[in-house]
Amino acid sequence: MNDIGKHITSVFSEDGTLSSLPDYEYRPQQLQMAQAISGALQSQSHLIVEAPTGVGKSLAYLVPAILHAVVNGRKAIVSTHTKNLQEQLLHKDTELARTLLPVKFSAALLKGRRNYLCTTRLSNALSHHKQLFDTQESKELDLLSEWAESTPDGDLETLPFPLSAVVRQQVCSEQGACSQQICGPDCFFQRAKARARNADLIVMNHALFFTLLATQPQREGFFFNNDFVIFDEAHTLEAVAGTGIGKSLSRFQVLYAIHRMFNPRTKKGLLSKLRRKNVRLQCADAEEAVNEFFEMAAAAARRLSPSSPTIRIRGPHLVANLAEAPLQQLLDITKELLNDSDSKLSKEELTIAQRLIWEAQILIREFLEQEDTSLTYWVETSAKGSNNVILCSAPTDIST
């Protein structure tokens, strides 16, 4: 600890290395903050710091975090709310920290998996583009294929051209179709996970932190054994945590899951070339049932509170579950096709379709039955011009 304390003093003191740099000056509050954070990390205790703009908060927590991570063999996680701060931390502040510290360290940015291009799904999309995309979308897919050859990280947010939602949803990393076993180590999301596993410092956003936290097994740490987390922009934590730990399902999400299989309007989808008309009719029936279910849910919610777009639902069985049977029929179809060894359909894409339909079925059932009394349930209706409806639930007390 003494060595870490000496390094912190040598960086932030009045005659330290930071104050000697152009555009930087000695700030006693910055030194005090860095020392307090170092002490909390050493004692493995919680610490809340409030500091005004201009103190240099980012470096004040990065320097002790990096030192403790490297010296003690721990993993430092920094979680922020905004993407701008993530970029600043990774490309400016950590690079400055490298020049100030006597230790070598690695840093990685980790985003949600759907921000990354999946090479397996890209290959599947290229092979089945006629049944999945229209002419313009096929052109986007060709551009994406060229970009994939040169991008260092497959981050879809860095694309130099616009990408439609239809194409993006068909090529991004998805659970069930993008894994080490399916894609191998060279897929962009698998590489991003590997960088995070090997890094001393990981930068992510609050939304991803709480989404991952909700799915983690019990361990001595958050995501890695003996890791620690620093929340920047922590004033947004309560709202983000409620969303990340909670559950939601929209009409558009369920329709998207159905349309992955077959879209009656565009005639596109995984099953568009399947020589079984009844399968496509069942997709149309499911679409109709889902639309009717969400219309009924919205109408019932509005009767409870006509003037509010967000309506608390205080009891089970708001409406009848019209979506249950049609969604089950689609699940039966995907199961049959996955077990058909002669089927030429992509098993990975069918697995995703099956998971999305199953999740929709479960979330609708959970919302209507309200068996978990620790949750608060509500319906969100859209403003005029949009017919989306969202079923939501979240822990009444996120601290438990």
C-alpha positions, -999 to +999 in steps of 0.1 A: +000+000+000+029+024+009+043+021-027+008+028-041+005+058-018+039+071-029+030+067-066-003+086-060+015+114-042+042+116-070+015+121-096-009+145-079+012+165-054+021+201-059+054+192-074+041+160-090+044+148-126+008+158-135+012+195-124+044+197-145+025+190-177+012+217-200-025+226-193-025+208-159-021+223-124-020+211-088-054+206-073-054+196-037-089+182-040-078+158-067-050+145-045-074+141-016-099+122-038-072+099-052-059+091-017-095+084-004-102+060-033-069+042-028-077+038+009-112+024+001-097-001-024-071-012+001-097-018+028-122-031+003-149-007+016-175+015-001-168+052-009-190+079-023-173+110-036-189+142-048-166+167-065-173+198-086-164+202-122-127+210-127-113+188-100-101+161-124-122+133-112-114+109-140-077+108-133-083+109-095-100+075-097-081+060-127-047+063-112-054+045-079-077+020-097-049+010-122-023+008-094-044-015-072-054-036-102-019-042-113-002-045-080-028-067-063-038-087-094-074-074-094-097-064-122-108-027-123-142-020-138-152+016-146-188+022-154-201+054-169-235+066-182-225+084-214-206+072-244-186+104-246-171+098-212-162+062-222-143+074-252-126+101-231-115+075-205-102+050-230-085+073-256-074+103-235-073+097-197-059+061-197-033+072-223-023+100-200-022+076-171+003+055-190+028+084-190+023+091-153+026+056-138+055+033-135+034+002-142+023-013-175-014-020-178-040-029-205-074-013-209-104-025-229-138-010-238-167-035-236-201-028-251-232-048-253-229-078-277-254-063-302-230-034-309-206-059-326-207-075-360-209-113-359-190-129-387-211-161-386-244-142-389-229-120-417-220-151-436-255-165-431-271-132-442-250-132-474-260-167-482-297-160-477-300-124-487-327-129-513-352-143-487-342-118-460-336-084-476-349-061-503-326-046-530-314-016-509-308-038-478-288-062-500-266-033-511-260-024-475-251-059-467-224-059-495-210-027-481-209-042-446-191-073-460-164-050-474-161-030-441-157-063-422-125-069-440-108-038-426-125-029-393-102-036-363-130-043-338-164-048-356-180-020-337-212-012-357-213+023-342-182+032-362-197+023-396-189+050-422-224+045-438-259+042-425-272+007-418-309-001-416-323-017-385-334-048-406-298-055-417-282-046-383-305-070-364-296-097-388-258-094-385-251-082-349-239-106-323-269-125-307-271-151-280-275-186-295-258-177-328-226-161-317-204-180-294-168-193-291-180-227-302-200-214-332-178-185-344-144-194-331-120-169-315-119-145-345-155-132-343-155-096-332-176-100-301-155-130-290-124-109-294-139-081-274-147-105-246-112-119-247-097-084-245-119-077-215-108-110-198-072-101-202-074-064-194-064-048-161-090-021-166-125-025-183-146+005-193-184-001-198-216+017-194-241+015-166-268-002-188-244-031-197-231-034-161-266-040-146-277-061-175-247-084-170-251-083-132-286-096-134-273-127-152-242-134-132-238-165-109-228-159-073-190-153-070-165-133-051-168-102-073-191-086-099-180-103-131-145-116-122-132-130-090-119-102-067-128-074-092-139-039-081-161-013-097-160+025-099-192+043-110-188+076-127-218+097-134-234+078-105-264+101-102-280+081-130-275+047-113-310+043-098-328+048-130-304+027-151-303-001-125-341-004-125-341-007-162-312-031-164-324-054-136-361-051-146-378-066-177-397-051-205-414-064-237-429-042-264-453-049-292-426-041-317-402-066-301-427-095-304-436-085-340-399-084-348-395-120-334-424-132-356-411-113-387-377-129-384-395-161-393-418-146-419-432-111-425-466-113-442-462-077-456-427-079-471-428-117-478-393-119-463-380-140-435-362-173-426-393-193-437-401-173-469-388-201-492-401-230-471-426-251-491-451-251-464-478-225-468-494-233-434-462-222-416-464-187-431-501-186-423-493-194-387-469-164-387-497-142-400-521-155-373-495-149-346-490-113-358-527-107-357-530-122-322-501-102-308-514-070-322-548-077-307-533-086-273-513-054-271-543-033-282-563-049-254-535-043-228-532-006-238-570-001-237-572-018-203-544+003-189-559+035-203-591+028-185-572+027-152-555+061-160-568+078-191-544+108-190-511+091-183-488+073-208-473+052-179-499+032-160-492+012-128-508-023-129-516-034-094-531-068-100-528-099-122-547-108-154-550-074-169-563-090-201-566-125-216-534-140-230-543-141-267-507-145-277-499-177-258-513-203-282-500-186-315-466-182-300-465-218-288-473-229-324-443-209-337-421-225-310-433-260-321-424-250-357-389-239-349-383-271-328-394-292-357-372-274-381-342-275-358-346-313-355-349-317-393-315-328-404-325-323-441-335-287-435-313-261-453-323-233-430-296-218-408-297-236-374-281-205-357-308-182-370-336-206-361-321-209-326-323-171-323-359-170-336-369-198-312-353-179-282-370-146-291-404-162-294-399-182-261-387-150-243-418-131-255-441-159-244-425-161-209-425-123-204-461-119-214-471-148-190-450-133-162-465-099-166-501-111-167-497-135-137-476-111-115-464-140-093-433-121-082-445-097-055-411-080-052-417-064-086-437-033-097-456-037-129-467-011-154-477-004-190-462+023-212-482+036-241-467+056-269-476+092-280-498+098-309-483+086-342-469+054-327-488+023-317-461+007-296-471-006-262-445-018-236-451-042-207-426-034-179-416-047-145-388-038-121-378-044-085-398-022-062-366-018-042-334-021-063-312-021-032-323-056-022 
